[in-house]
């Protein structure tokens, strides 16, 4: 569903260049629910904006479904954002119109696309648990309820991919679990591909795969163990970490490993026919 290869994004501010993504490699399978984690400034939100058609890469390759995001016209870009991706922000104000009811907020994008359908809007709100709150205005809804309205809006045009930028960042743990359960239900029942960006490592307990980004590059993946059981059980042992290997054989050794080895800019690698060993060179 998503293929990124050697993806680069450079922002220019006056005479200063800031490299947000530097050769990032990243793939997502159709129907997958996964998360991208990284500290502030790691490039994860930049990646999401590119996938959402809100920003353009400086170099590299990026495809989403049938779309090549580097070769789209303005008309194609509008079509892509309307039909392929849904976007959920952390800040509810970017999703919602405060003086309208929850139901009216969901109906607005339908009206803009000439497909007004109140019954469908009501079904979407019911699907996220707001059957009895759809006629309330925003000031009458909690932060978690507002976020669920935003999810309904993102799903109005039945997108293939849902992109969520810190969707649980401004709610409590119980509400965050409710939001993630909604994502998982749509993922399982309708095959919706879900990509969540977060700085919270605990999200690794809630999805099957987590990609860690540092300094604009993919550094490692966490894959859910097949025997892990329910998402709420054995959270500390549910996933196994892998170092990412790109198409030309490059890998990034986790920084804490390198610090423990006390290595500089080169390491010693040995292959004994079964395993590869990395160690600091002898002085």
C-alpha positions as CSV (number, residue, x, y, z in Angstrom):
1,X,0.0,0.0,0.0
2,X,2.8,2.4,0.9
3,X,6.4,2.3,-0.5
4,X,9.0,4.9,0.4
5,X,12.6,4.5,-0.9
6,X,15.5,6.8,-0.1
7,X,13.0,9.5,0.9
8,X,14.5,13.0,1.5
9,X,12.8,16.2,2.7
10,X,14.8,19.4,3.1
11,X,13.2,22.6,4.5
12,X,14.8,25.9,3.6
13,X,14.5,28.8,6.0
14,X,16.3,31.9,4.8
15,X,19.9,30.7,4.2
16,X,19.5,27.6,6.5
17,X,18.6,24.1,5.3
18,X,17.0,21.6,7.7
19,X,17.0,18.0,6.7
20,X,13.8,16.4,8.1
21,X,14.1,13.1,6.3
22,X,17.4,11.7,5.0
23,X,17.1,8.6,2.9
24,X,14.2,7.0,4.8
25,X,13.0,3.6,3.7
26,X,9.5,2.5,4.7
27,X,6.8,0.1,3.6
28,X,3.2,-0.6,4.8
29,X,1.2,-3.6,3.6
30,X,-2.5,-3.2,2.6
31,X,-4.8,-3.8,5.6
32,X,-2.0,-3.3,8.1
33,X,-2.3,-1.3,11.3
34,X,1.0,0.0,12.4
35,X,2.7,2.9,14.3
36,X,5.6,5.2,13.7
37,X,7.4,6.3,16.9
38,X,10.2,8.8,17.4
39,X,11.1,11.8,19.5
40,X,10.2,15.4,18.5
41,X,12.2,16.4,15.4
42,X,12.7,12.8,14.3
43,X,10.8,13.4,11.0
44,X,7.7,11.2,11.7
45,X,5.2,14.0,11.3
46,X,7.0,15.2,8.1
47,X,6.6,11.6,6.7
48,X,2.9,11.6,7.6
49,X,2.3,15.0,5.9
50,X,4.0,13.7,2.7
51,X,1.8,10.5,2.7
52,X,-1.2,12.7,3.3
53,X,-0.4,14.9,0.3
54,X,0.1,17.9,2.5
55,X,3.8,18.2,1.7
56,X,6.1,17.2,-1.1
57,X,9.4,15.3,-0.7
58,X,12.7,16.8,-2.0
59,X,14.0,13.5,-3.4
60,X,13.5,9.8,-3.4
61,X,10.5,7.7,-4.2
62,X,7.1,7.4,-2.6
63,X,4.0,5.5,-3.8
64,X,0.6,5.1,-2.1
65,X,-1.5,2.5,-3.8
66,X,-1.7,3.4,-7.5
67,X,-0.4,6.9,-6.9
68,X,3.2,8.2,-7.4
69,X,3.3,11.2,-5.1
70,X,6.2,12.7,-6.9
71,X,4.5,12.8,-10.3
72,X,1.0,14.0,-9.4
73,X,-0.6,17.1,-10.9
74,X,-2.6,19.5,-8.7
75,X,-5.8,17.9,-9.9
76,X,-4.4,14.4,-9.1
77,X,-3.4,15.6,-5.6
78,X,-7.0,16.8,-4.9
79,X,-8.4,13.5,-6.1
80,X,-5.9,11.6,-3.9
81,X,-6.7,13.5,-0.8
82,X,-10.4,13.2,-1.3
83,X,-10.6,9.4,-2.1
84,X,-7.4,7.7,-0.8
85,X,-6.5,9.1,2.6
86,X,-8.3,10.2,5.7
87,X,-6.4,12.3,8.3
88,X,-6.8,12.6,12.0
89,X,-4.9,15.3,13.9
90,X,-4.0,15.6,17.6
91,X,-5.6,19.1,17.7
92,X,-9.4,18.7,17.4
93,X,-9.6,22.3,16.2
94,X,-8.1,21.3,12.9
95,X,-10.9,18.8,12.3
96,X,-14.0,20.4,13.6
97,X,-16.2,23.5,13.4
98,X,-17.0,24.6,17.0
99,X,-20.5,26.1,16.4
100,X,-21.9,23.0,14.7
101,X,-23.2,19.7,16.2
102,X,-21.2,16.5,15.9
103,X,-23.6,15.3,13.1
104,X,-23.3,18.6,11.2
105,X,-19.5,18.4,11.4
106,X,-19.6,15.0,9.7
107,X,-22.1,16.1,7.1
108,X,-20.0,19.1,6.0
109,X,-17.3,17.2,3.9
110,X,-20.1,15.2,2.3
111,X,-21.8,18.4,1.3
112,X,-18.6,19.8,-0.1
113,X,-18.2,16.7,-2.3
114,X,-21.9,16.8,-3.4
115,X,-22.7,13.6,-1.6
116,X,-24.8,14.7,1.4
117,X,-26.0,11.6,3.3
118,X,-27.3,12.1,6.8
119,X,-28.0,8.4,7.3
120,X,-24.3,7.6,6.6
121,X,-23.1,10.4,8.8
122,X,-25.3,9.0,11.7
123,X,-23.9,5.5,11.0
124,X,-20.3,6.7,11.3
125,X,-21.0,8.5,14.6
126,X,-22.8,5.4,15.9
127,X,-19.8,3.3,14.8
128,X,-17.5,5.3,17.1
129,X,-19.8,5.2,20.0
130,X,-21.6,8.6,19.7
131,X,-25.1,7.5,18.9
132,X,-26.5,9.5,21.8
133,X,-24.2,12.5,21.4
134,X,-24.5,13.3,17.7
135,X,-26.8,16.3,18.2
136,X,-24.5,17.9,20.8
137,X,-22.3,20.8,19.9
138,X,-18.6,20.7,20.5
139,X,-18.5,22.5,23.8
140,X,-20.9,19.7,25.1
141,X,-18.4,17.0,24.2
142,X,-15.3,15.8,26.0
143,X,-11.9,15.8,24.2
144,X,-12.2,12.1,23.6
145,X,-15.7,12.5,22.1
146,X,-14.5,15.3,19.8
147,X,-11.6,13.1,18.6
148,X,-14.1,10.4,17.8
149,X,-16.1,12.9,15.7
150,X,-12.9,13.7,13.9
151,X,-12.4,10.0,13.1
152,X,-15.9,9.9,11.6
153,X,-15.0,12.8,9.4
154,X,-11.8,11.2,8.3
155,X,-13.8,8.1,7.2
156,X,-16.6,9.9,5.4
157,X,-15.2,9.2,1.9
158,X,-14.3,5.6,2.7
159,X,-10.5,6.1,2.3
160,X,-8.1,3.2,1.8
161,X,-5.7,4.6,4.4
162,X,-6.2,6.4,7.7
163,X,-3.3,8.6,8.8
164,X,-3.4,9.6,12.5
165,X,-0.9,12.2,13.9
166,X,-0.7,11.8,17.7
167,X,-4.4,10.9,17.9
168,X,-4.2,10.0,21.6
169,X,-1.8,12.7,22.6
170,X,-4.3,15.0,24.3
171,X,-6.6,12.4,26.0
172,X,-6.3,10.2,29.1
173,X,-5.3,6.5,28.9
174,X,-8.8,5.1,29.0
175,X,-9.9,7.3,26.1
176,X,-6.7,6.5,24.2
177,X,-7.5,2.8,24.5
178,X,-11.1,3.5,23.2
179,X,-9.7,5.4,20.1
180,X,-7.2,2.7,19.3
181,X,-10.0,0.0,19.7
182,X,-12.0,2.0,17.1
183,X,-9.0,2.0,14.7
184,X,-8.5,-1.7,15.2
185,X,-12.2,-2.5,14.6
186,X,-12.2,-0.6,11.3
187,X,-8.9,-2.2,10.4
188,X,-10.2,-5.7,11.0
189,X,-13.8,-5.3,9.7
190,X,-13.1,-3.2,6.6
191,X,-9.4,-3.8,5.8
192,X,-8.6,-0.2,6.4
193,X,-4.9,0.5,6.4
194,X,-4.0,2.5,9.6
195,X,-0.7,4.4,10.1
196,X,-0.4,6.1,13.5
197,X,2.4,8.6,14.4
198,X,3.3,9.0,18.1
199,X,6.1,9.7,20.5
200,X,4.6,7.2,23.0
201,X,6.4,3.8,23.0
202,X,3.5,2.2,24.9
203,X,1.6,2.2,21.6
204,X,3.8,-0.7,20.6
205,X,1.4,-2.8,22.8
206,X,-1.6,-1.9,20.7
207,X,-0.5,-2.6,17.1
208,X,1.2,-5.4,15.2
209,X,4.2,-3.5,14.0
210,X,6.1,-0.4,15.1
211,X,8.7,1.5,13.1
212,X,11.2,3.7,15.0
213,X,12.5,6.8,13.3
214,X,15.6,8.8,14.4
215,X,17.1,11.8,12.7
216,X,14.9,11.3,9.6
217,X,15.9,7.6,9.1
218,X,14.3,4.3,9.9
219,X,16.4,2.6,12.6
220,X,14.4,-0.4,13.9
221,X,11.1,-2.3,13.8
222,X,9.2,-3.9,16.6
223,X,7.1,-6.9,15.4
224,X,4.4,-8.5,17.5
225,X,5.2,-12.0,18.6
226,X,2.7,-14.6,17.2
227,X,2.3,-16.1,20.7
228,X,1.8,-12.7,22.4
229,X,-2.0,-13.3,22.9
230,X,-4.3,-10.4,23.7
231,X,-3.0,-6.8,23.2
232,X,-3.4,-6.0,26.9
233,X,-1.4,-9.1,28.1
234,X,2.4,-9.3,28.6
235,X,2.9,-5.7,27.3
236,X,6.7,-5.8,28.0
237,X,7.2,-9.0,26.1
238,X,4.7,-8.7,23.3
239,X,7.1,-7.4,20.6
240,X,10.5,-8.3,19.3
241,X,13.0,-5.6,18.0
242,X,14.6,-5.9,14.6
243,X,17.3,-3.7,13.0
244,X,16.1,-2.5,9.5
245,X,18.1,-3.6,6.5
246,X,17.6,-1.5,3.3
247,X,17.8,-2.7,-0.3
248,X,21.5,-2.1,-0.7
249,X,22.4,-3.9,2.6
250,X,22.8,-0.9,4.9
251,X,21.6,-1.1,8.5
252,X,21.6,1.2,11.5
253,X,22.9,-0.3,14.7
254,X,20.9,1.2,17.7
255,X,22.7,4.1,19.3
256,X,22.7,2.6,22.8
257,X,24.5,-0.5,21.5
258,X,27.2,1.7,19.9
259,X,27.6,3.7,23.1
260,X,28.1,0.5,25.1
261,X,30.7,-0.7,22.6
262,X,32.4,2.7,22.8
263,X,33.0,2.8,19.0
264,X,33.9,5.8,16.9
265,X,33.1,6.0,13.2
266,X,34.0,2.3,12.3
267,X,33.3,-1.1,13.7
268,X,34.7,-4.6,13.1
269,X,32.3,-7.1,11.4
270,X,32.9,-10.9,11.3
271,X,30.9,-13.7,9.7
272,X,31.4,-17.3,10.8
273,X,29.0,-18.9,8.4
274,X,26.0,-18.7,10.7
275,X,26.0,-15.2,12.3
276,X,27.5,-11.7,11.9
277,X,29.3,-10.2,14.8
278,X,29.8,-6.5,15.3
279,X,32.5,-5.3,17.7
280,X,34.7,-2.3,18.4
281,X,38.1,-2.6,16.7
282,X,41.1,-3.4,18.9
283,X,43.3,-0.4,19.6
